[in-house]
Amino acid sequence: MNSDSNRLSRRSLVLSAGGLAAAGTVSALGVGSTRSTAAPATFTHPGMLHNAGDINRARARVAAGDDPWLAGWNRLIANPHAQAGWAPRPQQRIIRGGAGENYGFLYNDIAAAYQNALRWHIKGTSAHGDTARNVLNAWSNTLVSIDGDSNRYLALGLYGWQFANVAELMRGYPGFDLSRFQQMMINVFSGWNHDFLVRHNDVCDSHYWANWDLCNMASLMAIGILTDNPGMYDEAVTYFKSGRGNGAIRHAVPFLYPQVEGYDLGQWQESGRDQGHSVMGMGQLGALCEMAWNQGDDLYSYDGRRFMKAAQYVAKYNLGQNVPFTTYRWGVGANCDPQQQTVISSASRGHIRPVWAMLHFHYNRRLYVDDKYISQMYFSIDPEGGGGDYGSTSGGFDQLGFGTLMYAK
């Protein structure tokens, strides 16, 4: 099962199972897989954070009153953002960083659209579907640019992949102007996502932390899927494998530690910075891997499951246990001025974000591998909530959440 040469094609399984998923059958798509090097000839829809099987399973389990899905559902419907009738507040110009910041309008509306989209899919209530549609239509009719200082690139990445995911869930909904929304994502987001990965704001490629690359990679991938654009999708996958910046997997996980107390670990690039951003990285890279998985590419297992080793490392340390640390060196600014960190940071240790369900249910329930620390982290905080459940500032909205509801298997 673990030999690449013996694996079935993950993409073939996705495409051949498409009819079953569309018919409402929850399919178990492939324990093992090979990794392809190009975008699919035909993109799978829905095929970002959630495929048809995820949606059907959540719908059936909630209807049956089964936990943990029911507990995840109850967490969803208690969130103020998940209520029908949420009034969108679209802006022509979103600013993150510098004078006039107003990006809270955007991340709150995205959270509301996503949560209402989930309520529509799982219970079929048109009031929630209409609310999600209205948020999407309002923004696609209004938003022209995302500006600010360098932090605008965080907004372009984070809200790019999240917004595209909501639109994917609402594809085909009556009255949703998908074409206009797709054009907004291209005009406002994707070109700048590409620009950041290529130029890095005219500084050293190692200057920005891994999360900056990762969210822009995820945005390109999501918009590529939403608009059936193989070039965007391939750019994200290629960057993950061989990019110059810290979002590339071997830069994001620069050091490996085999068999530390029986488990392979990988040092995360932001571990010497703080734990809030390290946990954030699990959510950003997890989103990228999940979207790729639903299009037939197994980035989760790429390079000997390098990402899983990093997730185990971050989880173990944030559970209060010790992990090894190798001095991390990098360059900043236009001249790559040398920097180094000699110890892991304890800042915000134990930080909670809704990122662990996706990883646990992939590695443990799809692949049947022992994910000891990921599992412990997930079960210490389940059921997972979403935007609005983890504070009102932007960090609580860096991931869409509700993994217990949507990923439990």
C-alpha positions as CSV (number, residue, x, y, z in Angstrom):
1,M,0.0,0.0,0.0
2,N,2.9,2.4,0.7
3,S,4.8,1.7,-2.5
4,D,4.4,4.3,-5.2
5,S,4.9,1.7,-7.9
6,N,1.9,-0.3,-6.7
7,R,-0.5,2.6,-6.2
8,L,-3.6,3.2,-8.3
9,S,-3.8,6.6,-9.9
10,R,-5.5,9.0,-7.5
11,R,-6.8,11.1,-10.4
12,S,-8.2,8.0,-12.1
13,L,-10.1,7.2,-9.0
14,V,-11.5,10.7,-8.7
15,L,-12.7,10.8,-12.3
16,S,-14.1,7.3,-12.3
17,A,-16.0,7.9,-9.1
18,G,-17.5,11.1,-10.3
19,G,-20.7,9.5,-11.4
20,L,-21.2,7.8,-8.0
21,A,-20.5,11.1,-6.1
22,A,-23.0,13.0,-8.3
23,A,-25.6,10.4,-7.7
24,G,-25.3,10.8,-3.9
25,T,-23.0,7.9,-3.1
26,V,-20.3,8.5,-0.5
27,S,-17.2,7.0,-2.1
28,A,-14.0,6.1,-0.4
29,L,-11.4,7.4,-2.9
30,G,-8.2,5.6,-2.8
31,V,-6.0,4.8,0.2
32,G,-2.9,5.1,-1.9
33,S,-2.1,7.0,-5.1
34,T,0.5,8.2,-7.6
35,R,1.1,11.8,-8.1
36,S,0.6,13.4,-11.5
37,T,2.5,16.4,-12.9
38,A,-0.3,18.2,-14.7
39,A,-3.7,19.6,-14.0
40,P,-6.6,17.2,-14.8
41,A,-8.0,17.2,-18.3
42,T,-11.4,17.8,-16.6
43,F,-11.7,19.4,-13.2
44,T,-13.9,17.7,-10.6
45,H,-16.7,19.9,-9.2
46,P,-17.2,20.3,-6.3
47,G,-13.5,19.7,-5.9
48,M,-11.8,22.1,-3.4
49,L,-12.0,21.6,0.3
50,H,-15.1,19.5,0.0
51,N,-16.1,16.9,-2.6
52,A,-19.5,15.5,-3.2
53,G,-18.8,12.6,-0.9
54,D,-17.9,14.9,2.0
55,I,-21.2,16.8,1.5
56,N,-23.3,13.7,1.2
57,R,-21.7,12.0,4.3
58,A,-22.2,15.1,6.4
59,R,-25.8,15.4,5.2
60,A,-26.6,11.8,6.0
61,R,-24.9,11.6,9.3
62,V,-26.5,14.9,10.6
63,A,-29.9,13.6,9.5
64,A,-29.3,10.4,11.4
65,G,-28.2,12.3,14.6
66,D,-24.8,10.7,14.6
67,D,-21.8,12.1,16.4
68,P,-19.3,13.6,15.9
69,W,-21.1,15.1,12.8
70,L,-24.0,16.3,14.9
71,A,-21.7,18.0,17.4
72,G,-20.0,19.7,14.4
73,W,-23.4,20.7,13.0
74,N,-24.5,22.2,16.4
75,R,-21.2,24.2,16.5
76,L,-22.0,25.5,13.0
77,I,-25.6,26.6,13.6
78,A,-24.6,28.4,16.9
79,N,-22.2,30.7,15.0
80,P,-23.7,34.2,14.4
81,H,-22.2,34.1,10.9
82,A,-24.2,31.0,10.0
83,Q,-27.6,32.7,10.3
84,A,-29.8,33.3,7.3
85,G,-30.2,37.0,6.3
86,W,-26.6,38.0,7.0
87,A,-26.3,41.4,5.3
88,P,-23.2,41.7,3.2
89,R,-21.1,44.8,3.3
90,P,-19.2,44.8,0.0
91,Q,-16.5,47.4,-0.6
92,Q,-14.9,48.6,-3.9
93,R,-11.5,48.7,-2.3
94,I,-10.2,46.5,0.5
95,I,-7.2,47.6,2.4
96,R,-5.0,45.5,4.6
97,G,-2.0,47.2,6.1
98,G,-1.6,51.0,6.4
99,A,-4.2,53.7,6.7
100,G,-7.9,53.0,6.1
101,E,-7.8,49.3,6.9
102,N,-11.2,47.7,6.3
103,Y,-10.5,44.1,5.4
104,G,-12.6,42.9,8.3
105,F,-15.6,43.5,6.0
106,L,-14.3,40.9,3.7
107,Y,-13.3,38.1,6.0
108,N,-16.5,38.3,8.0
109,D,-18.6,38.2,4.8
110,I,-16.6,35.2,3.5
111,A,-17.2,33.3,6.8
112,A,-20.9,34.1,6.6
113,A,-21.2,32.9,3.0
114,Y,-19.3,29.7,3.7
115,Q,-21.3,28.8,6.8
116,N,-24.6,29.5,5.1
117,A,-23.4,27.5,2.1
118,L,-22.8,24.5,4.4
119,R,-26.2,24.9,6.1
120,W,-27.8,24.9,2.6
121,H,-25.9,21.8,1.5
122,I,-26.6,19.8,4.6
123,K,-30.2,20.8,5.4
124,G,-31.3,22.2,2.0
125,T,-32.8,25.4,3.5
126,S,-33.1,27.9,0.7
127,A,-32.9,30.8,3.1
128,H,-29.3,29.9,3.8
129,G,-28.5,29.2,0.2
130,D,-30.0,32.6,-0.8
131,T,-27.8,34.2,1.9
132,A,-24.6,32.7,0.6
133,R,-25.5,33.6,-2.9
134,N,-26.3,37.2,-2.0
135,V,-23.0,37.6,-0.3
136,L,-21.1,36.3,-3.4
137,N,-23.1,38.4,-5.8
138,A,-22.8,41.6,-3.8
139,W,-19.0,41.3,-3.7
140,S,-18.6,40.3,-7.3
141,N,-20.6,43.4,-8.3
142,T,-18.5,45.7,-6.1
143,L,-14.9,44.7,-5.4
144,V,-12.3,46.3,-7.6
145,S,-9.0,46.0,-5.8
146,I,-7.2,44.8,-2.7
147,D,-4.6,47.4,-1.5
148,G,-2.4,48.4,1.4
149,D,1.2,47.8,2.4
150,S,2.9,44.4,1.9
151,N,0.1,42.9,4.0
152,R,-2.2,43.2,1.0
153,Y,-0.6,40.0,-0.2
154,L,-1.9,38.1,2.8
155,A,-5.4,39.4,2.0
156,L,-5.0,38.4,-1.6
157,G,-3.9,34.9,-0.6
158,L,-6.1,34.1,2.4
159,Y,-9.4,35.6,1.1
160,G,-8.7,34.4,-2.5
161,W,-8.7,30.7,-1.7
162,Q,-11.5,31.1,0.8
163,F,-13.8,33.1,-1.5
164,A,-13.2,30.7,-4.4
165,N,-14.1,27.8,-2.1
166,V,-17.5,29.3,-1.2
167,A,-18.2,29.9,-4.9
168,E,-17.4,26.3,-5.7
169,L,-20.0,25.2,-3.1
170,M,-22.6,27.5,-4.7
171,R,-21.8,26.6,-8.3
172,G,-25.2,26.1,-10.1
173,Y,-27.3,27.7,-7.3
174,P,-30.3,29.7,-8.8
175,G,-29.4,33.3,-9.2
176,F,-25.7,33.0,-8.5
177,D,-23.7,34.8,-11.1
178,L,-20.8,32.4,-11.4
179,S,-19.3,34.0,-14.5
180,R,-19.1,37.5,-12.9
181,F,-17.6,36.0,-9.7
182,Q,-15.0,34.1,-11.7
183,Q,-14.1,37.3,-13.5
184,M,-13.7,39.1,-10.1
185,M,-11.4,36.4,-8.9
186,I,-9.2,36.7,-12.0
187,N,-9.2,40.5,-12.1
188,V,-8.7,41.2,-8.3
189,F,-6.8,38.1,-7.0
190,S,-5.0,35.6,-9.3
191,G,-2.7,38.0,-11.0
192,W,-1.4,39.4,-7.7
193,N,-1.1,35.9,-6.3
194,H,1.2,35.0,-9.2
195,D,3.1,38.3,-8.8
196,F,3.9,37.6,-5.2
197,L,5.2,34.1,-5.9
198,V,7.4,35.4,-8.7
199,R,8.6,38.8,-7.3
200,H,8.1,38.5,-3.5
201,N,7.5,42.2,-3.4
202,D,11.0,42.9,-4.7
203,V,12.8,41.4,-1.7
204,C,14.8,38.2,-1.1
205,D,12.8,35.0,-1.9
206,S,13.4,33.8,1.7
207,H,12.2,37.1,3.2
208,Y,8.5,36.2,3.7
209,W,7.4,33.5,6.1
210,A,5.9,30.2,4.7
211,N,2.3,31.3,5.3
212,W,2.7,34.2,2.8
213,D,3.6,31.8,0.0
214,L,1.2,29.1,1.0
215,C,-1.9,31.3,1.0
216,N,-1.1,32.7,-2.4
217,M,-0.4,29.2,-3.7
218,A,-3.8,28.1,-2.3
219,S,-5.5,31.0,-4.0
220,L,-4.0,30.3,-7.4
221,M,-5.0,26.6,-7.0
222,A,-8.6,27.4,-5.9
223,I,-9.1,30.0,-8.6
224,G,-7.7,27.6,-11.2
225,I,-10.2,25.0,-10.1
226,L,-13.1,27.5,-10.0
227,T,-12.3,28.8,-13.5
228,D,-11.2,25.4,-15.0
229,N,-7.7,27.0,-15.6
230,P,-5.0,24.3,-15.7
231,G,-2.2,26.8,-15.8
232,M,-3.1,28.4,-12.5
233,Y,-3.5,25.0,-10.9
234,D,-0.2,23.7,-12.2
235,E,1.6,26.8,-11.0
236,A,0.5,26.1,-7.5
237,V,1.5,22.4,-7.6
238,T,4.8,23.2,-9.2
239,Y,5.6,25.8,-6.6
240,F,4.8,23.4,-3.8
241,K,7.3,21.0,-5.2
242,S,10.1,23.3,-6.4
243,G,9.4,27.0,-5.7
244,R,12.0,29.4,-4.6
245,G,10.2,30.8,-1.5
246,N,9.3,29.4,1.9
247,G,6.0,27.9,0.7
248,A,7.9,25.2,-1.3
249,I,7.7,22.0,0.8
250,R,11.4,21.5,1.4
251,H,11.8,25.2,2.5
252,A,8.6,25.0,4.6
253,V,10.0,21.9,6.3
254,P,13.7,22.4,6.2
255,F,14.8,19.7,8.7
256,L,13.7,16.2,9.3
257,Y,14.1,14.1,12.5
258,P,13.4,10.4,12.0
259,Q,12.0,8.3,14.8
260,V,11.9,10.7,17.7
261,E,10.2,8.6,20.4
262,G,8.9,6.4,17.6
263,Y,7.6,9.1,15.2
264,D,9.1,11.0,12.3
265,L,9.1,14.8,12.8
266,G,9.8,17.7,10.6
267,Q,10.8,21.2,11.8
268,W,8.3,23.8,10.5
269,Q,9.8,27.0,9.0
270,E,8.0,29.4,11.4
271,S,8.7,27.3,14.6
272,G,11.3,29.8,15.8
273,R,8.9,32.7,15.2
274,D,5.9,31.7,17.2
275,Q,3.3,28.9,17.5
276,G,0.3,30.9,16.3
277,H,1.8,31.2,12.9
278,S,3.1,27.7,12.9
279,V,-0.4,26.4,13.5
280,M,-1.7,28.8,10.9
281,G,0.7,27.0,8.5
282,M,-0.9,23.7,9.1
283,G,-4.2,25.2,7.9
284,Q,-2.8,26.9,4.8
285,L,-0.8,23.9,3.6
286,G,-3.7,21.6,4.6
287,A,-6.1,23.6,2.4
288,L,-3.7,23.3,-0.5
289,C,-3.2,19.6,-0.1
290,E,-7.0,18.9,0.4
291,M,-7.8,20.8,-2.8
292,A,-5.2,19.0,-4.7
293,W,-6.4,15.7,-3.3
294,N,-9.9,16.3,-4.6
295,Q,-8.4,16.9,-8.1
296,G,-6.3,13.8,-8.1
297,D,-3.0,15.0,-6.8
298,D,-1.6,13.6,-3.5
299,L,0.5,16.4,-2.1
300,Y,-0.2,15.2,1.4
301,S,2.2,12.3,0.8
302,Y,4.7,14.1,-1.4
303,D,8.4,13.6,-0.5
304,G,7.8,10.9,2.0
305,R,4.9,12.6,3.8
306,R,7.0,15.6,4.6
307,F,4.0,17.7,5.5
308,M,2.7,15.1,7.9
309,K,6.1,15.1,9.7
310,A,5.8,18.8,10.1
311,A,2.2,18.6,11.4
312,Q,3.3,16.0,14.0
313,Y,6.1,18.3,15.1
314,V,3.9,21.3,15.5
315,A,1.2,19.3,17.2
316,K,3.6,17.7,19.6
317,Y,5.2,20.9,20.7
318,N,1.8,22.6,21.1
319,L,0.6,19.7,23.2
320,G,3.3,20.7,25.7
321,Q,5.9,18.2,24.7
322,N,9.6,18.7,23.7
323,V,10.8,18.6,20.0
324,P,14.2,18.9,18.5
325,F,15.3,22.2,16.9
326,T,18.0,23.0,14.4
327,T,19.3,26.5,14.0
328,Y,17.4,28.1,11.2
329,R,19.1,30.6,8.9
330,W,17.6,32.7,6.2
331,G,17.9,36.1,4.4
332,V,15.7,39.2,4.5
333,G,15.3,42.4,2.5
334,A,16.5,43.1,-1.0
335,N,20.0,42.0,-0.1
336,C,19.1,38.8,1.8
337,D,20.6,40.1,5.0
338,P,21.4,37.0,7.2
339,Q,19.1,36.1,10.1
340,Q,19.0,33.1,12.4
341,Q,16.9,31.5,15.1
342,T,18.6,29.1,17.5
343,V,15.7,27.9,19.6
344,I,12.1,27.1,19.1
345,S,9.7,29.8,20.1
346,S,7.3,29.3,23.0
347,A,5.3,32.4,22.1
348,S,1.5,31.5,21.8
349,R,2.3,27.8,22.6
350,G,-0.9,25.8,22.7
351,H,-2.6,28.1,20.2
352,I,-5.9,26.8,18.9
353,R,-7.1,27.0,15.3
354,P,-9.6,24.8,13.5
355,V,-7.0,23.1,11.3
356,W,-6.4,19.6,12.7
357,A,-9.6,17.7,11.7
358,M,-8.6,17.9,8.0
359,L,-5.2,16.4,8.7
360,H,-6.3,13.8,11.2
361,F,-9.1,12.4,9.1
362,H,-6.8,12.3,6.0
363,Y,-3.8,10.6,7.5
364,N,-5.6,8.4,10.0
365,R,-8.8,7.6,8.3
366,R,-8.0,7.7,4.6
367,L,-4.4,6.4,4.8
368,Y,-4.7,4.4,8.1
369,V,-1.3,5.7,9.4
370,D,-0.5,6.5,13.0
371,D,-0.8,10.2,13.5
372,K,-0.4,10.2,17.3
373,Y,0.2,14.0,17.9
374,I,-2.1,15.2,15.2
375,S,-4.8,13.0,16.6
376,Q,-4.2,14.2,20.2
377,M,-4.3,17.8,19.0
378,Y,-7.6,17.3,17.1
379,F,-9.4,15.4,19.9
380,S,-8.3,18.1,22.4
381,I,-10.4,20.7,20.6
382,D,-13.2,18.9,18.7
383,P,-15.8,19.7,17.5
384,E,-14.1,22.3,15.4
385,G,-15.8,25.7,14.8
386,G,-15.0,28.3,12.2
387,G,-14.7,32.0,11.6
388,G,-16.2,33.9,14.6
389,D,-15.5,31.1,17.1
390,Y,-11.8,31.9,17.7
391,G,-11.9,35.6,18.3
392,S,-12.9,38.6,16.2
393,T,-9.5,39.5,14.8
394,S,-8.2,38.3,11.4
395,G,-6.3,35.3,12.9
396,G,-9.6,33.7,13.8
397,F,-10.7,33.8,10.2
398,D,-7.5,32.5,8.5
399,Q,-9.2,29.2,7.9
400,L,-12.8,28.3,7.1
401,G,-13.0,25.5,9.8
402,F,-15.8,23.1,10.7
403,G,-13.6,20.1,10.0
404,T,-15.4,17.8,12.4
405,L,-18.6,18.3,10.5
406,M,-17.1,18.0,7.0
407,Y,-14.1,15.5,7.4
408,A,-15.1,13.0,10.1
409,K,-15.1,9.5,8.8
